[in-house]
Amino acid sequence: MPPPRGRACADVFTGWRAATARRFAAEGLESPDDLATFVFAAFEGALILSRTGHDTGPLHVTAGIVAETIRRRSRKAR
């Protein structure tokens, strides 16, 4: 069993991903659960790279690619 802090963090991320997936589903995006997981994983990775490298570049790159991915899926849904 994970420590209480680890469980609390996992619960928060699960809630955020679920809320994001619901929004994506409401917008008609395909694979909303997978897309929400991708978005959070991409930003978490970018955050680690930015913090350890003292450079916001990875966050900017990730934001652009995530936004383009969502735009493309949004166009397909219409």
mmJSON file of the N, C-alpha and C atoms, coordinates in Angstrom:
{"data_MODEL":{"atom_site":{
"group_PDB":["ATOM","ATOM","ATOM","ATOM","ATOM","ATOM","ATOM","ATOM","ATOM","ATOM","ATOM","ATOM","ATOM","ATOM","ATOM","ATOM","ATOM","ATOM","ATOM","ATOM","ATOM","ATOM","ATOM","ATOM","ATOM","ATOM","ATOM","ATOM","ATOM","ATOM","ATOM","ATOM","ATOM","ATOM","ATOM","ATOM","ATOM","ATOM","ATOM","ATOM","ATOM","ATOM","ATOM","ATOM","ATOM","ATOM","ATOM","ATOM","ATOM","ATOM","ATOM","ATOM","ATOM","ATOM","ATOM","ATOM","ATOM","ATOM","ATOM","ATOM","ATOM","ATOM","ATOM","ATOM","ATOM","ATOM","ATOM","ATOM","ATOM","ATOM","ATOM","ATOM","ATOM","ATOM","ATOM","ATOM","ATOM","ATOM","ATOM","ATOM","ATOM","ATOM","ATOM","ATOM","ATOM","ATOM","ATOM","ATOM","ATOM","ATOM","ATOM","ATOM","ATOM","ATOM","ATOM","ATOM","ATOM","ATOM","ATOM","ATOM","ATOM","ATOM","ATOM","ATOM","ATOM","ATOM","ATOM","ATOM","ATOM","ATOM","ATOM","ATOM","ATOM","ATOM","ATOM","ATOM","ATOM","ATOM","ATOM","ATOM","ATOM","ATOM","ATOM","ATOM","ATOM","ATOM","ATOM","ATOM","ATOM","ATOM","ATOM","ATOM","ATOM","ATOM","ATOM","ATOM","ATOM","ATOM","ATOM","ATOM","ATOM","ATOM","ATOM","ATOM","ATOM","ATOM","ATOM","ATOM","ATOM","ATOM","ATOM","ATOM","ATOM","ATOM","ATOM","ATOM","ATOM","ATOM","ATOM","ATOM","ATOM","ATOM","ATOM","ATOM","ATOM","ATOM","ATOM","ATOM","ATOM","ATOM","ATOM","ATOM","ATOM","ATOM","ATOM","ATOM","ATOM","ATOM","ATOM","ATOM","ATOM","ATOM","ATOM","ATOM","ATOM","ATOM","ATOM","ATOM","ATOM","ATOM","ATOM","ATOM","ATOM","ATOM","ATOM","ATOM","ATOM","ATOM","ATOM","ATOM","ATOM","ATOM","ATOM","ATOM","ATOM","ATOM","ATOM","ATOM","ATOM","ATOM","ATOM","ATOM","ATOM","ATOM","ATOM","ATOM","ATOM","ATOM","ATOM","ATOM","ATOM","ATOM","ATOM","ATOM","ATOM","ATOM","ATOM","ATOM","ATOM","ATOM","ATOM","ATOM","ATOM","ATOM"],
"id":[1,2,3,4,5,6,7,8,9,10,11,12,13,14,15,16,17,18,19,20,21,22,23,24,25,26,27,28,29,30,31,32,33,34,35,36,37,38,39,40,41,42,43,44,45,46,47,48,49,50,51,52,53,54,55,56,57,58,59,60,61,62,63,64,65,66,67,68,69,70,71,72,73,74,75,76,77,78,79,80,81,82,83,84,85,86,87,88,89,90,91,92,93,94,95,96,97,98,99,100,101,102,103,104,105,106,107,108,109,110,111,112,113,114,115,116,117,118,119,120,121,122,123,124,125,126,127,128,129,130,131,132,133,134,135,136,137,138,139,140,141,142,143,144,145,146,147,148,149,150,151,152,153,154,155,156,157,158,159,160,161,162,163,164,165,166,167,168,169,170,171,172,173,174,175,176,177,178,179,180,181,182,183,184,185,186,187,188,189,190,191,192,193,194,195,196,197,198,199,200,201,202,203,204,205,206,207,208,209,210,211,212,213,214,215,216,217,218,219,220,221,222,223,224,225,226,227,228,229,230,231,232,233,234],
"type_symbol":["N","C","C","N","C","C","N","C","C","N","C","C","N","C","C","N","C","C","N","C","C","N","C","C","N","C","C","N","C","C","N","C","C","N","C","C","N","C","C","N","C","C","N","C","C","N","C","C","N","C","C","N","C","C","N","C","C","N","C","C","N","C","C","N","C","C","N","C","C","N","C","C","N","C","C","N","C","C","N","C","C","N","C","C","N","C","C","N","C","C","N","C","C","N","C","C","N","C","C","N","C","C","N","C","C","N","C","C","N","C","C","N","C","C","N","C","C","N","C","C","N","C","C","N","C","C","N","C","C","N","C","C","N","C","C","N","C","C","N","C","C","N","C","C","N","C","C","N","C","C","N","C","C","N","C","C","N","C","C","N","C","C","N","C","C","N","C","C","N","C","C","N","C","C","N","C","C","N","C","C","N","C","C","N","C","C","N","C","C","N","C","C","N","C","C","N","C","C","N","C","C","N","C","C","N","C","C","N","C","C","N","C","C","N","C","C","N","C","C","N","C","C","N","C","C","N","C","C","N","C","C","N","C","C"],
"label_atom_id":["N","CA","C","N","CA","C","N","CA","C","N","CA","C","N","CA","C","N","CA","C","N","CA","C","N","CA","C","N","CA","C","N","CA","C","N","CA","C","N","CA","C","N","CA","C","N","CA","C","N","CA","C","N","CA","C","N","CA","C","N","CA","C","N","CA","C","N","CA","C","N","CA","C","N","CA","C","N","CA","C","N","CA","C","N","CA","C","N","CA","C","N","CA","C","N","CA","C","N","CA","C","N","CA","C","N","CA","C","N","CA","C","N","CA","C","N","CA","C","N","CA","C","N","CA","C","N","CA","C","N","CA","C","N","CA","C","N","CA","C","N","CA","C","N","CA","C","N","CA","C","N","CA","C","N","CA","C","N","CA","C","N","CA","C","N","CA","C","N","CA","C","N","CA","C","N","CA","C","N","CA","C","N","CA","C","N","CA","C","N","CA","C","N","CA","C","N","CA","C","N","CA","C","N","CA","C","N","CA","C","N","CA","C","N","CA","C","N","CA","C","N","CA","C","N","CA","C","N","CA","C","N","CA","C","N","CA","C","N","CA","C","N","CA","C","N","CA","C","N","CA","C","N","CA","C","N","CA","C","N","CA","C","N","CA","C","N","CA","C","N","CA","C"],
"label_alt_id":[null,null,null,null,null,null,null,null,null,null,null,null,null,null,null,null,null,null,null,null,null,null,null,null,null,null,null,null,null,null,null,null,null,null,null,null,null,null,null,null,null,null,null,null,null,null,null,null,null,null,null,null,null,null,null,null,null,null,null,null,null,null,null,null,null,null,null,null,null,null,null,null,null,null,null,null,null,null,null,null,null,null,null,null,null,null,null,null,null,null,null,null,null,null,null,null,null,null,null,null,null,null,null,null,null,null,null,null,null,null,null,null,null,null,null,null,null,null,null,null,null,null,null,null,null,null,null,null,null,null,null,null,null,null,null,null,null,null,null,null,null,null,null,null,null,null,null,null,null,null,null,null,null,null,null,null,null,null,null,null,null,null,null,null,null,null,null,null,null,null,null,null,null,null,null,null,null,null,null,null,null,null,null,null,null,null,null,null,null,null,null,null,null,null,null,null,null,null,null,null,null,null,null,null,null,null,null,null,null,null,null,null,null,null,null,null,null,null,null,null,null,null,null,null,null,null,null,null,null,null,null,null,null,null],
"label_comp_id":["MET","MET","MET","PRO","PRO","PRO","PRO","PRO","PRO","PRO","PRO","PRO","ARG","ARG","ARG","GLY","GLY","GLY","ARG","ARG","ARG","ALA","ALA","ALA","CYS","CYS","CYS","ALA","ALA","ALA","ASP","ASP","ASP","VAL","VAL","VAL","PHE","PHE","PHE","THR","THR","THR","GLY","GLY","GLY","TRP","TRP","TRP","ARG","ARG","ARG","ALA","ALA","ALA","ALA","ALA","ALA","THR","THR","THR","ALA","ALA","ALA","ARG","ARG","ARG","ARG","ARG","ARG","PHE","PHE","PHE","ALA","ALA","ALA","ALA","ALA","ALA","GLU","GLU","GLU","GLY","GLY","GLY","LEU","LEU","LEU","GLU","GLU","GLU","SER","SER","SER","PRO","PRO","PRO","ASP","ASP","ASP","ASP","ASP","ASP","LEU","LEU","LEU","ALA","ALA","ALA","THR","THR","THR","PHE","PHE","PHE","VAL","VAL","VAL","PHE","PHE","PHE","ALA","ALA","ALA","ALA","ALA","ALA","PHE","PHE","PHE","GLU","GLU","GLU","GLY","GLY","GLY","ALA","ALA","ALA","LEU","LEU","LEU","ILE","ILE","ILE","LEU","LEU","LEU","SER","SER","SER","ARG","ARG","ARG","THR","THR","THR","GLY","GLY","GLY","HIS","HIS","HIS","ASP","ASP","ASP","THR","THR","THR","GLY","GLY","GLY","PRO","PRO","PRO","LEU","LEU","LEU","HIS","HIS","HIS","VAL","VAL","VAL","THR","THR","THR","ALA","ALA","ALA","GLY","GLY","GLY","ILE","ILE","ILE","VAL","VAL","VAL","ALA","ALA","ALA","GLU","GLU","GLU","THR","THR","THR","ILE","ILE","ILE","ARG","ARG","ARG","ARG","ARG","ARG","ARG","ARG","ARG","SER","SER","SER","ARG","ARG","ARG","LYS","LYS","LYS","ALA","ALA","ALA","ARG","ARG","ARG"],
"label_asym_id":["A","A","A","A","A","A","A","A","A","A","A","A","A","A","A","A","A","A","A","A","A","A","A","A","A","A","A","A","A","A","A","A","A","A","A","A","A","A","A","A","A","A","A","A","A","A","A","A","A","A","A","A","A","A","A","A","A","A","A","A","A","A","A","A","A","A","A","A","A","A","A","A","A","A","A","A","A","A","A","A","A","A","A","A","A","A","A","A","A","A","A","A","A","A","A","A","A","A","A","A","A","A","A","A","A","A","A","A","A","A","A","A","A","A","A","A","A","A","A","A","A","A","A","A","A","A","A","A","A","A","A","A","A","A","A","A","A","A","A","A","A","A","A","A","A","A","A","A","A","A","A","A","A","A","A","A","A","A","A","A","A","A","A","A","A","A","A","A","A","A","A","A","A","A","A","A","A","A","A","A","A","A","A","A","A","A","A","A","A","A","A","A","A","A","A","A","A","A","A","A","A","A","A","A","A","A","A","A","A","A","A","A","A","A","A","A","A","A","A","A","A","A","A","A","A","A","A","A","A","A","A","A","A","A"],
"label_entity_id":["1","1","1","1","1","1","1","1","1","1","1","1","1","1","1","1","1","1","1","1","1","1","1","1","1","1","1","1","1","1","1","1","1","1","1","1","1","1","1","1","1","1","1","1","1","1","1","1","1","1","1","1","1","1","1","1","1","1","1","1","1","1","1","1","1","1","1","1","1","1","1","1","1","1","1","1","1","1","1","1","1","1","1","1","1","1","1","1","1","1","1","1","1","1","1","1","1","1","1","1","1","1","1","1","1","1","1","1","1","1","1","1","1","1","1","1","1","1","1","1","1","1","1","1","1","1","1","1","1","1","1","1","1","1","1","1","1","1","1","1","1","1","1","1","1","1","1","1","1","1","1","1","1","1","1","1","1","1","1","1","1","1","1","1","1","1","1","1","1","1","1","1","1","1","1","1","1","1","1","1","1","1","1","1","1","1","1","1","1","1","1","1","1","1","1","1","1","1","1","1","1","1","1","1","1","1","1","1","1","1","1","1","1","1","1","1","1","1","1","1","1","1","1","1","1","1","1","1","1","1","1","1","1","1"],
"label_seq_id":[1,1,1,2,2,2,3,3,3,4,4,4,5,5,5,6,6,6,7,7,7,8,8,8,9,9,9,10,10,10,11,11,11,12,12,12,13,13,13,14,14,14,15,15,15,16,16,16,17,17,17,18,18,18,19,19,19,20,20,20,21,21,21,22,22,22,23,23,23,24,24,24,25,25,25,26,26,26,27,27,27,28,28,28,29,29,29,30,30,30,31,31,31,32,32,32,33,33,33,34,34,34,35,35,35,36,36,36,37,37,37,38,38,38,39,39,39,40,40,40,41,41,41,42,42,42,43,43,43,44,44,44,45,45,45,46,46,46,47,47,47,48,48,48,49,49,49,50,50,50,51,51,51,52,52,52,53,53,53,54,54,54,55,55,55,56,56,56,57,57,57,58,58,58,59,59,59,60,60,60,61,61,61,62,62,62,63,63,63,64,64,64,65,65,65,66,66,66,67,67,67,68,68,68,69,69,69,70,70,70,71,71,71,72,72,72,73,73,73,74,74,74,75,75,75,76,76,76,77,77,77,78,78,78],
"pdbx_PDB_ins_code":[null,null,null,null,null,null,null,null,null,null,null,null,null,null,null,null,null,null,null,null,null,null,null,null,null,null,null,null,null,null,null,null,null,null,null,null,null,null,null,null,null,null,null,null,null,null,null,null,null,null,null,null,null,null,null,null,null,null,null,null,null,null,null,null,null,null,null,null,null,null,null,null,null,null,null,null,null,null,null,null,null,null,null,null,null,null,null,null,null,null,null,null,null,null,null,null,null,null,null,null,null,null,null,null,null,null,null,null,null,null,null,null,null,null,null,null,null,null,null,null,null,null,null,null,null,null,null,null,null,null,null,null,null,null,null,null,null,null,null,null,null,null,null,null,null,null,null,null,null,null,null,null,null,null,null,null,null,null,null,null,null,null,null,null,null,null,null,null,null,null,null,null,null,null,null,null,null,null,null,null,null,null,null,null,null,null,null,null,null,null,null,null,null,null,null,null,null,null,null,null,null,null,null,null,null,null,null,null,null,null,null,null,null,null,null,null,null,null,null,null,null,null,null,null,null,null,null,null,null,null,null,null,null,null],
"Cartn_x":[0.848,0.0,0.894,0.583,1.407,1.231,2.248,2.107,0.958,0.394,-0.758,-0.515,0.678,0.963,0.955,1.538,1.541,0.138,-0.689,-2.079,-2.833,-2.6,-3.274,-2.886,-1.611,-1.146,-1.771,-1.797,-2.394,-3.869,-4.568,-5.99,-6.204,-5.348,-5.466,-5.243,-4.185,-3.921,-5.043,-5.57,-6.687,-7.889,-8.167,-9.278,-9.067,-7.86,-7.558,-7.685,-7.129,-7.21,-8.661,-9.438,-10.846,-11.62,-11.394,-12.079,-11.683,-10.409,-9.926,-10.519,-10.563,-11.143,-12.626,-13.34,-14.765,-14.928,-14.069,-14.143,-13.847,-12.8,-12.471,-13.634,-14.26,-15.405,-16.565,-16.816,-17.891,-17.641,-16.364,-15.996,-15.99,-16.238,-16.295,-14.941,-13.901,-12.568,-12.471,-11.752,-11.605,-10.633,-10.86,-10.016,-9.734,-10.773,-10.562,-9.718,-9.862,-9.057,-7.578,-7.294,-5.901,-5.317,-6.108,-5.635,-5.344,-6.21,-5.978,-4.707,-4.494,-3.271,-2.048,-2.116,-1.011,-0.692,-1.725,-1.52,-0.816,-1.295,-0.665,0.735,0.934,2.274,3.253,2.806,3.678,4.087,3.126,3.461,4.279,4.027,4.843,6.291,6.481,7.839,8.499,7.752,8.292,8.642,7.822,8.092,9.396,9.611,10.857,12.057,11.969,13.075,13.336,12.272,12.43,13.054,12.601,13.151,14.608,14.918,16.296,17.253,16.778,17.629,17.569,16.73,16.547,16.264,15.318,15.007,13.53,12.791,11.366,11.093,12.143,11.979,11.131,11.394,10.583,9.089,8.756,7.342,6.72,7.454,6.941,6.761,7.733,7.638,6.445,6.323,5.232,3.877,3.764,2.496,2.081,3.023,2.707,2.26,2.957,2.619,1.299,1.079,-0.189,-1.345,-1.194,-2.255,-2.554,-1.519,-1.725,-2.4,-2.023,-2.645,-4.135,-4.478,-5.888,-6.643,-6.038,-6.69,-6.978,-6.009,-6.204,-7.323,-7.345,-8.405,-9.756,-9.749,-10.987,-11.542,-10.663,-11.104,-11.683,-11.079,-11.577,-12.959,-13.222,-14.488,-15.644,-15.344,-16.424,-16.848],
"Cartn_y":[-1.183,0.0,1.248,2.221,3.436,4.263,5.054,5.937,6.921,7.468,8.371,9.535,10.123,11.245,10.782,9.616,9.073,8.776,8.232,7.934,9.228,10.244,11.528,12.136,12.084,12.607,11.827,10.513,9.679,10.017,10.216,10.561,11.901,12.87,14.187,14.068,13.373,13.213,12.447,11.433,10.676,11.591,12.44,13.379,14.384,14.915,15.874,15.226,14.023,13.326,13.025,12.591,12.274,13.521,14.641,15.887,16.347,16.22,16.604,15.69,14.398,13.44,13.726,14.071,14.412,15.631,16.616,17.818,17.462,16.654,16.232,15.455,14.585,13.811,14.739,15.735,16.692,17.474,17.676,18.371,17.435,16.145,15.18,14.677,14.867,14.415,12.901,12.275,10.823,10.417,9.257,8.687,9.699,10.24,11.299,10.868,9.628,9.166,9.116,8.573,8.498,9.892,10.78,12.143,12.863,12.693,13.316,12.773,11.468,10.874,11.436,11.547,12.105,13.533,14.355,15.757,15.862,15.131,15.207,14.625,13.516,12.913,13.844,14.467,15.38,16.569,17.165,18.323,17.949,16.803,16.375,16.166,15.541,15.359,16.692,17.597,18.923,19.694,19.53,20.201,19.704,18.406,17.841,18.37,18.339,18.835,20.319,21.09,22.529,22.824,22.119,22.353,21.931,20.751,20.27,21.036,21.528,22.274,23.772,24.228,25.668,26.388,25.816,26.315,26.041,27.058,26.874,26.349,26.175,25.698,24.445,23.396,22.184,22.425,23.333,23.644,24.331,25.247,25.94,24.974,24.111,23.125,22.205,21.715,20.799,21.476,22.709,23.435,23.544,23.843,23.959,22.646,21.579,20.275,19.754,19.94,19.513,20.298,21.604,22.424,21.984,21.724,21.281,19.913,19.029,17.702,17.823,18.663,18.85,19.505,20.498,21.139,20.126,19.278,18.275,17.307,16.867,15.942,16.647,17.931,18.693,18.816,19.043,19.137,17.816,16.706,15.387,15.125,15.678,15.425,16.187,17.187,18.018,17.541],
"Cartn_z":[0.0,0.0,0.0,-0.888,-0.94,0.333,0.67,1.83,1.61,2.693,2.551,1.595,1.625,0.729,-0.725,-0.985,-2.342,-2.828,-1.952,-2.303,-2.59,-1.765,-1.969,-3.315,-3.653,-4.948,-6.1,-5.971,-7.021,-7.197,-6.09,-6.167,-6.864,-6.578,-7.214,-8.719,-9.119,-10.551,-11.24,-10.584,-11.151,-11.364,-10.392,-10.524,-11.639,-11.734,-12.806,-14.18,-14.31,-15.6,-15.961,-14.981,-15.238,-15.665,-14.986,-15.344,-16.745,-17.066,-18.397,-19.456,-19.181,-20.132,-20.35,-19.294,-19.447,-20.348,-20.177,-21.027,-22.482,-22.692,-24.05,-24.667,-23.879,-24.377,-24.734,-23.898,-24.164,-25.448,-25.776,-27.011,-28.214,-27.972,-29.063,-29.53,-28.727,-29.123,-28.993,-29.922,-29.874,-28.772,-28.21,-27.142,-26.031,-25.406,-24.415,-23.217,-22.762,-21.621,-21.99,-23.17,-23.621,-23.83,-24.399,-24.642,-23.321,-22.34,-21.033,-20.388,-20.478,-19.926,-20.634,-21.96,-22.739,-22.298,-22.152,-21.783,-20.435,-19.45,-18.125,-18.13,-18.816,-18.874,-19.583,-20.671,-21.41,-20.54,-19.851,-19.026,-17.793,-17.216,-16.071,-16.511,-17.663,-18.185,-18.488,-19.099,-19.419,-18.149,-17.132,-15.862,-15.242,-15.272,-14.739,-15.523,-16.851,-17.68,-17.438,-17.304,-17.081,-15.72,-14.716,-13.371,-13.279,-13.785,-13.658,-14.552,-15.687,-16.605,-16.418,-15.481,-15.251,-16.574,-17.321,-18.66,-18.932,-19.312,-19.588,-20.997,-21.774,-23.146,-23.278,-22.485,-22.611,-22.372,-21.481,-21.251,-22.462,-23.076,-24.26,-25.429,-25.638,-26.724,-26.489,-25.267,-24.934,-25.092,-24.636,-24.768,-26.228,-27.095,-28.518,-29.134,-28.802,-29.38,-28.815,-27.527,-26.923,-27.545,-27.681,-28.276,-29.706,-30.486,-31.869,-31.914,-31.033,-30.978,-30.667,-29.711,-29.356,-30.51,-31.159,-32.318,-33.418,-33.71,-34.766,-34.405,-33.175,-32.76,-32.754,-32.453,-32.448,-33.867,-34.832,-36.235,-36.712,-36.302,-36.699,-36.115,-34.935,-34.251,-34.885,-35.669,-36.254,-37.593],
"occupancy":[1.0,1.0,1.0,1.0,1.0,1.0,1.0,1.0,1.0,1.0,1.0,1.0,1.0,1.0,1.0,1.0,1.0,1.0,1.0,1.0,1.0,1.0,1.0,1.0,1.0,1.0,1.0,1.0,1.0,1.0,1.0,1.0,1.0,1.0,1.0,1.0,1.0,1.0,1.0,1.0,1.0,1.0,1.0,1.0,1.0,1.0,1.0,1.0,1.0,1.0,1.0,1.0,1.0,1.0,1.0,1.0,1.0,1.0,1.0,1.0,1.0,1.0,1.0,1.0,1.0,1.0,1.0,1.0,1.0,1.0,1.0,1.0,1.0,1.0,1.0,1.0,1.0,1.0,1.0,1.0,1.0,1.0,1.0,1.0,1.0,1.0,1.0,1.0,1.0,1.0,1.0,1.0,1.0,1.0,1.0,1.0,1.0,1.0,1.0,1.0,1.0,1.0,1.0,1.0,1.0,1.0,1.0,1.0,1.0,1.0,1.0,1.0,1.0,1.0,1.0,1.0,1.0,1.0,1.0,1.0,1.0,1.0,1.0,1.0,1.0,1.0,1.0,1.0,1.0,1.0,1.0,1.0,1.0,1.0,1.0,1.0,1.0,1.0,1.0,1.0,1.0,1.0,1.0,1.0,1.0,1.0,1.0,1.0,1.0,1.0,1.0,1.0,1.0,1.0,1.0,1.0,1.0,1.0,1.0,1.0,1.0,1.0,1.0,1.0,1.0,1.0,1.0,1.0,1.0,1.0,1.0,1.0,1.0,1.0,1.0,1.0,1.0,1.0,1.0,1.0,1.0,1.0,1.0,1.0,1.0,1.0,1.0,1.0,1.0,1.0,1.0,1.0,1.0,1.0,1.0,1.0,1.0,1.0,1.0,1.0,1.0,1.0,1.0,1.0,1.0,1.0,1.0,1.0,1.0,1.0,1.0,1.0,1.0,1.0,1.0,1.0,1.0,1.0,1.0,1.0,1.0,1.0,1.0,1.0,1.0,1.0,1.0,1.0,1.0,1.0,1.0,1.0,1.0,1.0],
"B_iso_or_equiv":[0.0,0.0,0.0,0.0,0.0,0.0,0.0,0.0,0.0,0.0,0.0,0.0,0.0,0.0,0.0,0.0,0.0,0.0,0.0,0.0,0.0,0.0,0.0,0.0,0.0,0.0,0.0,0.0,0.0,0.0,0.0,0.0,0.0,0.0,0.0,0.0,0.0,0.0,0.0,0.0,0.0,0.0,0.0,0.0,0.0,0.0,0.0,0.0,0.0,0.0,0.0,0.0,0.0,0.0,0.0,0.0,0.0,0.0,0.0,0.0,0.0,0.0,0.0,0.0,0.0,0.0,0.0,0.0,0.0,0.0,0.0,0.0,0.0,0.0,0.0,0.0,0.0,0.0,0.0,0.0,0.0,0.0,0.0,0.0,0.0,0.0,0.0,0.0,0.0,0.0,0.0,0.0,0.0,0.0,0.0,0.0,0.0,0.0,0.0,0.0,0.0,0.0,0.0,0.0,0.0,0.0,0.0,0.0,0.0,0.0,0.0,0.0,0.0,0.0,0.0,0.0,0.0,0.0,0.0,0.0,0.0,0.0,0.0,0.0,0.0,0.0,0.0,0.0,0.0,0.0,0.0,0.0,0.0,0.0,0.0,0.0,0.0,0.0,0.0,0.0,0.0,0.0,0.0,0.0,0.0,0.0,0.0,0.0,0.0,0.0,0.0,0.0,0.0,0.0,0.0,0.0,0.0,0.0,0.0,0.0,0.0,0.0,0.0,0.0,0.0,0.0,0.0,0.0,0.0,0.0,0.0,0.0,0.0,0.0,0.0,0.0,0.0,0.0,0.0,0.0,0.0,0.0,0.0,0.0,0.0,0.0,0.0,0.0,0.0,0.0,0.0,0.0,0.0,0.0,0.0,0.0,0.0,0.0,0.0,0.0,0.0,0.0,0.0,0.0,0.0,0.0,0.0,0.0,0.0,0.0,0.0,0.0,0.0,0.0,0.0,0.0,0.0,0.0,0.0,0.0,0.0,0.0,0.0,0.0,0.0,0.0,0.0,0.0,0.0,0.0,0.0,0.0,0.0,0.0],
"pdbx_formal_charge":[null,null,null,null,null,null,null,null,null,null,null,null,null,null,null,null,null,null,null,null,null,null,null,null,null,null,null,null,null,null,null,null,null,null,null,null,null,null,null,null,null,null,null,null,null,null,null,null,null,null,null,null,null,null,null,null,null,null,null,null,null,null,null,null,null,null,null,null,null,null,null,null,null,null,null,null,null,null,null,null,null,null,null,null,null,null,null,null,null,null,null,null,null,null,null,null,null,null,null,null,null,null,null,null,null,null,null,null,null,null,null,null,null,null,null,null,null,null,null,null,null,null,null,null,null,null,null,null,null,null,null,null,null,null,null,null,null,null,null,null,null,null,null,null,null,null,null,null,null,null,null,null,null,null,null,null,null,null,null,null,null,null,null,null,null,null,null,null,null,null,null,null,null,null,null,null,null,null,null,null,null,null,null,null,null,null,null,null,null,null,null,null,null,null,null,null,null,null,null,null,null,null,null,null,null,null,null,null,null,null,null,null,null,null,null,null,null,null,null,null,null,null,null,null,null,null,null,null,null,null,null,null,null,null],
"auth_seq_id":[1,1,1,2,2,2,3,3,3,4,4,4,5,5,5,6,6,6,7,7,7,8,8,8,9,9,9,10,10,10,11,11,11,12,12,12,13,13,13,14,14,14,15,15,15,16,16,16,17,17,17,18,18,18,19,19,19,20,20,20,21,21,21,22,22,22,23,23,23,24,24,24,25,25,25,26,26,26,27,27,27,28,28,28,29,29,29,30,30,30,31,31,31,32,32,32,33,33,33,34,34,34,35,35,35,36,36,36,37,37,37,38,38,38,39,39,39,40,40,40,41,41,41,42,42,42,43,43,43,44,44,44,45,45,45,46,46,46,47,47,47,48,48,48,49,49,49,50,50,50,51,51,51,52,52,52,53,53,53,54,54,54,55,55,55,56,56,56,57,57,57,58,58,58,59,59,59,60,60,60,61,61,61,62,62,62,63,63,63,64,64,64,65,65,65,66,66,66,67,67,67,68,68,68,69,69,69,70,70,70,71,71,71,72,72,72,73,73,73,74,74,74,75,75,75,76,76,76,77,77,77,78,78,78],
"auth_comp_id":["MET","MET","MET","PRO","PRO","PRO","PRO","PRO","PRO","PRO","PRO","PRO","ARG","ARG","ARG","GLY","GLY","GLY","ARG","ARG","ARG","ALA","ALA","ALA","CYS","CYS","CYS","ALA","ALA","ALA","ASP","ASP","ASP","VAL","VAL","VAL","PHE","PHE","PHE","THR","THR","THR","GLY","GLY","GLY","TRP","TRP","TRP","ARG","ARG","ARG","ALA","ALA","ALA","ALA","ALA","ALA","THR","THR","THR","ALA","ALA","ALA","ARG","ARG","ARG","ARG","ARG","ARG","PHE","PHE","PHE","ALA","ALA","ALA","ALA","ALA","ALA","GLU","GLU","GLU","GLY","GLY","GLY","LEU","LEU","LEU","GLU","GLU","GLU","SER","SER","SER","PRO","PRO","PRO","ASP","ASP","ASP","ASP","ASP","ASP","LEU","LEU","LEU","ALA","ALA","ALA","THR","THR","THR","PHE","PHE","PHE","VAL","VAL","VAL","PHE","PHE","PHE","ALA","ALA","ALA","ALA","ALA","ALA","PHE","PHE","PHE","GLU","GLU","GLU","GLY","GLY","GLY","ALA","ALA","ALA","LEU","LEU","LEU","ILE","ILE","ILE","LEU","LEU","LEU","SER","SER","SER","ARG","ARG","ARG","THR","THR","THR","GLY","GLY","GLY","HIS","HIS","HIS","ASP","ASP","ASP","THR","THR","THR","GLY","GLY","GLY","PRO","PRO","PRO","LEU","LEU","LEU","HIS","HIS","HIS","VAL","VAL","VAL","THR","THR","THR","ALA","ALA","ALA","GLY","GLY","GLY","ILE","ILE","ILE","VAL","VAL","VAL","ALA","ALA","ALA","GLU","GLU","GLU","THR","THR","THR","ILE","ILE","ILE","ARG","ARG","ARG","ARG","ARG","ARG","ARG","ARG","ARG","SER","SER","SER","ARG","ARG","ARG","LYS","LYS","LYS","ALA","ALA","ALA","ARG","ARG","ARG"],
"auth_asym_id":["A","A","A","A","A","A","A","A","A","A","A","A","A","A","A","A","A","A","A","A","A","A","A","A","A","A","A","A","A","A","A","A","A","A","A","A","A","A","A","A","A","A","A","A","A","A","A","A","A","A","A","A","A","A","A","A","A","A","A","A","A","A","A","A","A","A","A","A","A","A","A","A","A","A","A","A","A","A","A","A","A","A","A","A","A","A","A","A","A","A","A","A","A","A","A","A","A","A","A","A","A","A","A","A","A","A","A","A","A","A","A","A","A","A","A","A","A","A","A","A","A","A","A","A","A","A","A","A","A","A","A","A","A","A","A","A","A","A","A","A","A","A","A","A","A","A","A","A","A","A","A","A","A","A","A","A","A","A","A","A","A","A","A","A","A","A","A","A","A","A","A","A","A","A","A","A","A","A","A","A","A","A","A","A","A","A","A","A","A","A","A","A","A","A","A","A","A","A","A","A","A","A","A","A","A","A","A","A","A","A","A","A","A","A","A","A","A","A","A","A","A","A","A","A","A","A","A","A","A","A","A","A","A","A"],
"auth_atom_id":["N","CA","C","N","CA","C","N","CA","C","N","CA","C","N","CA","C","N","CA","C","N","CA","C","N","CA","C","N","CA","C","N","CA","C","N","CA","C","N","CA","C","N","CA","C","N","CA","C","N","CA","C","N","CA","C","N","CA","C","N","CA","C","N","CA","C","N","CA","C","N","CA","C","N","CA","C","N","CA","C","N","CA","C","N","CA","C","N","CA","C","N","CA","C","N","CA","C","N","CA","C","N","CA","C","N","CA","C","N","CA","C","N","CA","C","N","CA","C","N","CA","C","N","CA","C","N","CA","C","N","CA","C","N","CA","C","N","CA","C","N","CA","C","N","CA","C","N","CA","C","N","CA","C","N","CA","C","N","CA","C","N","CA","C","N","CA","C","N","CA","C","N","CA","C","N","CA","C","N","CA","C","N","CA","C","N","CA","C","N","CA","C","N","CA","C","N","CA","C","N","CA","C","N","CA","C","N","CA","C","N","CA","C","N","CA","C","N","CA","C","N","CA","C","N","CA","C","N","CA","C","N","CA","C","N","CA","C","N","CA","C","N","CA","C","N","CA","C","N","CA","C","N","CA","C","N","CA","C","N","CA","C","N","CA","C","N","CA","C","N","CA","C"],
"pdbx_PDB_model_num":[1,1,1,1,1,1,1,1,1,1,1,1,1,1,1,1,1,1,1,1,1,1,1,1,1,1,1,1,1,1,1,1,1,1,1,1,1,1,1,1,1,1,1,1,1,1,1,1,1,1,1,1,1,1,1,1,1,1,1,1,1,1,1,1,1,1,1,1,1,1,1,1,1,1,1,1,1,1,1,1,1,1,1,1,1,1,1,1,1,1,1,1,1,1,1,1,1,1,1,1,1,1,1,1,1,1,1,1,1,1,1,1,1,1,1,1,1,1,1,1,1,1,1,1,1,1,1,1,1,1,1,1,1,1,1,1,1,1,1,1,1,1,1,1,1,1,1,1,1,1,1,1,1,1,1,1,1,1,1,1,1,1,1,1,1,1,1,1,1,1,1,1,1,1,1,1,1,1,1,1,1,1,1,1,1,1,1,1,1,1,1,1,1,1,1,1,1,1,1,1,1,1,1,1,1,1,1,1,1,1,1,1,1,1,1,1,1,1,1,1,1,1,1,1,1,1,1,1,1,1,1,1,1,1]
}}}
